[in-house]
């Protein structure tokens, strides 16, 4: 069975679900992971059932279960019932963000004191067409001849991205906010091959920046990045490439090449 989803994000989602299950069982009990094809998304939370071909991955534990008053909050960023130092509250937020961004969702069934089942639904690919989105070949990591406009308000993250891209051969310009990025584009838009922007920033957000750039510089490929998966999920329909933080150098370089290659294809059509 094939699904259309980012492989590394899928791995992270399963690990997050497994860690939550382990913690819920406090080291005792059976963790079960089941996989199967299903014909539709069942009703979940405030959403009605949706017909279609999906793959369901169910992670079941024999742990403490989830109190009824918490069921509607477990996917909120930073919400956690674990003690201090034992969880950030971002794991399930990342899972649901990944699921929705991929065109699926997640459903939870739980009885307090008797365990829980989290079922991740992802769109099923009925042909090999999804294979075109597999990671690019190793040689595509070379960034020589490519200039990236990085927009990042966090100084440490911005400096890391700049240094990392330089090591891979990319040229880059770092803008600390959207206004500075727009100024760089007004000065010389032809200089840049791709815009790589954080989503959550003071003032103009990354999504607002991306929409402005798409209106005024429609040929410039755009990538959004965020550590908050629910933000990426909410903005996934805007048609931009999406990259979750934290990301590896290889993931960053691959998505840059993917965005540039897609932009070149759009120019030809």
C-alpha positions as CSV (number, residue, x, y, z in Angstrom):
1,X,0.0,0.0,0.0
2,X,1.2,3.5,-0.9
3,X,0.3,6.8,0.7
4,X,1.1,10.3,-0.4
5,X,3.0,11.8,2.5
6,X,6.4,12.9,3.6
7,X,8.3,9.9,4.8
8,X,10.3,11.6,7.5
9,X,7.2,13.3,8.9
10,X,5.3,10.0,8.8
11,X,8.2,8.4,10.8
12,X,8.0,11.2,13.4
13,X,4.2,10.9,13.7
14,X,4.5,7.2,14.5
15,X,7.3,7.7,17.0
16,X,5.2,10.4,18.7
17,X,2.2,8.2,19.0
18,X,4.3,5.3,20.2
19,X,6.0,7.4,22.9
20,X,2.7,8.7,24.1
21,X,1.4,5.1,24.3
22,X,4.5,4.0,26.2
23,X,4.2,6.8,28.7
24,X,0.4,6.1,29.2
25,X,1.3,2.5,30.1
26,X,4.0,3.5,32.5
27,X,6.3,0.7,31.2
28,X,3.7,-2.1,31.5
29,X,1.3,-3.4,28.8
30,X,1.1,-4.1,25.1
31,X,1.5,-1.6,22.3
32,X,-0.1,-2.6,19.1
33,X,0.3,-1.0,15.7
34,X,-2.1,-2.1,12.9
35,X,-2.2,-1.1,9.3
36,X,-4.9,-1.5,6.7
37,X,-6.8,0.1,3.7
38,X,-10.1,1.7,4.5
39,X,-12.8,3.3,2.4
40,X,-13.2,6.7,3.9
41,X,-12.6,8.8,7.0
42,X,-15.0,8.1,9.8
43,X,-16.6,11.0,11.7
44,X,-14.2,12.5,14.2
45,X,-14.4,15.5,16.5
46,X,-16.6,18.1,14.7
47,X,-16.0,16.6,11.3
48,X,-18.4,14.4,9.3
49,X,-17.3,11.2,7.6
50,X,-15.5,11.6,4.2
51,X,-15.6,9.0,1.5
52,X,-12.3,8.0,-0.3
53,X,-9.4,5.6,-0.3
54,X,-7.3,5.9,2.8
55,X,-4.7,3.9,4.7
56,X,-5.3,3.7,8.4
57,X,-2.5,3.2,11.0
58,X,-3.9,2.4,14.4
59,X,-1.7,2.7,17.5
60,X,-3.3,1.0,20.6
61,X,-2.1,1.0,24.1
62,X,-3.3,-0.6,27.4
63,X,-2.6,2.5,29.4
64,X,-4.5,4.9,31.6
65,X,-6.7,6.3,28.9
66,X,-7.8,9.9,28.5
67,X,-10.2,11.7,30.7
68,X,-13.3,12.9,28.8
69,X,-12.7,16.5,29.6
70,X,-9.3,16.3,28.0
71,X,-10.3,14.6,24.7
72,X,-11.1,17.8,22.9
73,X,-7.8,19.4,24.0
74,X,-5.2,16.8,23.4
75,X,-4.3,18.1,19.9
76,X,-3.8,21.7,21.1
77,X,-0.2,22.9,21.0
78,X,1.5,22.8,24.4
79,X,-1.4,21.0,26.1
80,X,-0.1,18.0,28.1
81,X,-1.2,16.0,31.1
82,X,2.4,14.8,31.8
83,X,4.4,16.2,34.6
84,X,6.9,19.0,34.3
85,X,9.9,18.0,32.3
86,X,8.2,14.9,30.8
87,X,6.6,16.4,27.6
88,X,6.3,19.6,25.6
89,X,2.6,19.1,24.5
90,X,3.7,19.4,20.9
91,X,3.7,15.7,19.9
92,X,0.1,15.2,19.1
93,X,-0.1,18.7,17.6
94,X,2.6,17.7,15.1
95,X,0.8,14.4,14.3
96,X,-2.5,16.1,13.5
97,X,-0.7,18.8,11.6
98,X,1.1,16.2,9.5
99,X,-2.2,14.3,8.9
100,X,-4.2,17.3,7.8
101,X,-1.4,18.7,5.7
102,X,-1.2,15.3,3.9
103,X,-5.0,15.3,3.2
104,X,-5.9,13.0,6.1
105,X,-6.8,13.2,9.7
106,X,-6.5,11.4,13.1
107,X,-9.2,9.8,15.3
108,X,-8.9,8.9,18.9
109,X,-10.9,6.4,20.9
110,X,-10.2,6.2,24.6
111,X,-11.8,5.0,27.8
112,X,-10.4,6.3,31.0
113,X,-8.5,3.6,32.8
114,X,-8.6,1.1,29.8
115,X,-6.3,2.5,27.2
116,X,-6.5,4.4,23.9
117,X,-6.4,4.0,20.1
118,X,-5.1,6.7,17.9
119,X,-5.8,6.0,14.2
120,X,-3.9,8.0,11.6
121,X,-5.6,8.2,8.2
122,X,-3.6,9.1,5.1
123,X,-4.8,9.3,1.5
124,X,-4.0,6.0,-0.3
125,X,-2.2,6.0,-3.7
126,X,-3.7,3.5,-6.0
127,X,-0.8,3.7,-8.5
128,X,2.9,4.4,-8.4
129,X,2.3,8.0,-9.2
130,X,3.3,9.0,-5.6
131,X,6.8,7.8,-6.1
132,X,7.8,11.0,-7.9
133,X,7.9,12.7,-4.6
134,X,10.5,10.4,-3.1
135,X,13.7,12.1,-1.9
136,X,15.9,13.5,-4.6
137,X,19.2,11.9,-5.5
138,X,22.3,12.7,-3.4
139,X,23.8,14.9,-6.1
140,X,20.9,17.3,-5.9
141,X,22.0,18.5,-2.5
142,X,24.7,20.7,-4.1
143,X,23.5,24.3,-4.0
144,X,26.0,26.0,-6.2
145,X,24.4,28.6,-8.4
146,X,21.3,29.0,-6.2
147,X,20.5,32.0,-4.0
148,X,18.0,31.8,-1.2
149,X,16.2,34.6,0.5
150,X,15.9,33.4,4.1
151,X,13.3,35.1,6.3
152,X,13.6,34.2,10.0
153,X,13.1,36.3,13.1
154,X,14.9,33.9,15.4
155,X,18.6,34.9,15.2
156,X,20.0,31.5,16.1
157,X,17.8,29.7,13.6
158,X,18.5,32.2,10.9
159,X,22.3,32.0,11.5
160,X,22.1,28.2,11.4
161,X,20.2,28.2,8.1
162,X,22.6,30.7,6.5
163,X,25.7,28.8,7.7
164,X,24.3,25.4,6.7
165,X,23.4,26.6,3.2
166,X,26.8,28.2,2.8
167,X,28.4,24.9,3.6
168,X,26.3,23.2,0.9
169,X,27.4,25.8,-1.7
170,X,24.3,28.0,-1.7
171,X,24.3,31.8,-1.7
172,X,21.9,33.4,0.7
173,X,20.6,36.6,2.2
174,X,19.0,36.7,5.6
175,X,16.1,39.0,6.4
176,X,15.0,39.2,10.0
177,X,11.4,40.0,9.1
178,X,8.9,40.2,6.2
179,X,9.4,44.0,5.7
180,X,13.2,43.5,5.2
181,X,12.5,40.6,2.8
182,X,10.2,42.7,0.7
183,X,12.8,45.4,0.6
184,X,15.4,42.9,-0.7
185,X,13.0,41.8,-3.4
186,X,12.3,45.4,-4.4
187,X,16.0,46.0,-4.7
188,X,16.8,43.0,-6.8
189,X,14.2,40.2,-7.1
190,X,16.1,38.6,-10.0
191,X,18.9,37.8,-7.6
192,X,16.9,35.1,-5.7
193,X,16.0,31.6,-6.8
194,X,13.7,30.8,-3.9
195,X,12.1,32.3,-0.8
196,X,12.4,30.4,2.4
197,X,10.4,31.9,5.2
198,X,9.3,31.1,8.8
199,X,5.5,31.2,9.3
200,X,5.2,32.6,12.8
201,X,6.8,36.1,12.9
202,X,5.8,39.4,14.5
203,X,4.2,41.9,12.1
204,X,3.6,40.3,8.7
205,X,3.4,36.6,9.0
206,X,5.2,34.2,6.7
207,X,1.9,33.2,5.0
208,X,1.0,36.9,4.4
209,X,4.5,37.5,3.1
210,X,4.3,34.5,0.8
211,X,0.9,35.6,-0.6
212,X,2.3,39.1,-1.3
213,X,5.4,37.7,-3.0
214,X,3.2,35.3,-5.1
215,X,1.2,38.3,-6.3
216,X,4.2,40.5,-7.2
217,X,6.8,37.9,-8.1
218,X,4.8,34.9,-9.3
219,X,7.8,33.1,-10.7
220,X,9.7,32.9,-7.4
221,X,9.3,29.5,-5.6
222,X,8.2,29.8,-2.0
223,X,8.8,27.5,1.0
224,X,7.2,27.9,4.4
225,X,8.7,26.5,7.6
226,X,7.4,26.2,11.2
227,X,7.8,24.2,14.3
228,X,4.1,24.4,14.9
229,X,2.5,21.7,12.7
230,X,-1.0,23.0,13.3
231,X,0.0,26.2,11.6
232,X,1.3,24.3,8.6
233,X,-1.8,22.3,8.5
234,X,-4.0,25.4,8.5
235,X,-2.0,26.9,5.6
236,X,-1.4,23.8,3.6
237,X,-4.1,24.6,1.0
238,X,-2.3,27.8,-0.1
239,X,-0.1,25.8,-2.4
240,X,3.3,26.5,-0.9
241,X,6.0,23.9,-0.1
242,X,6.1,23.1,3.6
243,X,9.0,22.1,5.8
244,X,8.7,21.2,9.5
245,X,11.2,22.3,12.1
246,X,13.5,20.9,13.1
247,X,14.9,19.9,9.7
248,X,18.1,18.3,8.6
249,X,20.5,19.9,6.0
250,X,19.5,17.2,3.6
251,X,15.8,17.9,4.0
252,X,16.3,21.6,3.6
253,X,18.4,21.2,0.4
254,X,16.0,18.6,-1.1
255,X,12.9,20.8,-0.6
256,X,14.8,23.8,-2.0
257,X,15.6,21.9,-5.2
258,X,12.0,20.5,-5.3
259,X,10.5,24.0,-5.1
260,X,12.9,25.3,-7.8
261,X,12.3,22.4,-10.0
262,X,8.5,22.8,-9.7
263,X,8.8,26.5,-10.4
264,X,10.8,25.8,-13.6
265,X,8.1,23.3,-14.6
266,X,5.4,25.9,-14.1
267,X,7.2,28.4,-16.2
268,X,7.3,25.9,-19.1
269,X,3.5,25.2,-19.0
